[in-house]
Amino acid sequence: MYENHFHTSMKSNNQSQQAMNQNLVHLLPQLQQYCRYLSQNKWDGEDIAQEVIVKALDRYSQKDEITPALLKRMAYNFWIDTIRKR
């Protein structure tokens, strides 16, 4: 009985992970465009988008959905931190 529950739980987690990955793939072009707008530079924009995706996957992997607003806020904060460091 425990094995059956474990396998069902694993399938559910895998499906949830796949749905989140598809959501991120769908949101990536929009995030990249926003990051290029923030930085006014293609290279910095790509770096920001990449860092935001990594952080979102690391910190919000247990959440149901990563929203565009969350990604944009993370990008904005990352860009502000980058400017302050320079």
DALIN-V703104 format. One record per residue. N is the residue number from 0. PSI is psi in whole degrees, 0 to 359 (* if undefined). OMEGA is omega in radians with two decimals (none if undefined). D_CENTER is the distance of its C-alpha to the mean C-alpha in whole Angstrom. Layout:
N/PSI/OMEGA/D_CENTER
N/PSI/OMEGA/D_CENTER
This chain:
0/316/3.14/36
1/319/3.13/33
2/316/-3.14/32
3/316/3.11/32
4/319/3.14/30
5/314/-3.14/27
6/322/3.09/27
7/318/3.11/26
8/318/3.13/23
9/318/3.12/22
10/318/-3.14/22
11/316/3.11/20
12/320/3.14/18
13/317/3.11/17
14/320/3.11/17
15/317/3.12/15
16/318/3.13/12
17/320/3.12/13
18/318/3.13/13
19/319/3.12/9
20/319/3.10/9
21/322/3.10/11
22/316/3.13/9
23/321/3.10/6
24/321/3.12/9
25/324/-3.08/11
26/344/-3.04/8
27/311/3.14/8
28/320/3.12/12
29/318/3.12/12
30/317/3.14/9
31/318/3.12/11
32/315/3.13/14
33/319/-3.13/14
34/323/3.06/13
35/322/3.09/16
36/316/3.14/18
37/311/-3.01/17
38/342/-3.06/18
39/30/-3.11/21
40/130/-3.11/21
41/314/-3.05/19
42/313/3.10/18
43/321/3.12/17
44/318/3.10/15
45/320/3.11/13
46/317/3.13/13
47/312/-3.12/11
48/317/-3.14/9
49/315/3.13/9
50/320/-3.13/9
51/318/3.12/6
52/316/3.13/3
53/314/3.14/6
54/319/3.14/6
55/317/3.12/4
56/323/-3.12/5
57/314/-3.01/8
58/333/-3.03/9
59/23/-3.10/8
60/337/3.14/9
61/351/3.14/12
62/160/-3.12/11
63/317/-3.03/12
64/137/3.03/10
65/120/-3.03/7
66/159/3.07/9
67/323/3.14/9
68/320/3.11/11
69/313/-3.13/8
70/319/3.13/6
71/320/3.11/10
72/319/3.10/11
73/319/3.13/9
74/315/3.14/10
75/312/-3.14/13
76/321/3.11/14
77/318/-3.14/13
78/318/3.10/15
79/316/3.10/18
80/320/3.13/18
81/316/3.11/18
82/319/3.13/21
83/323/3.13/23
84/327/-3.13/23
85/*/none/25
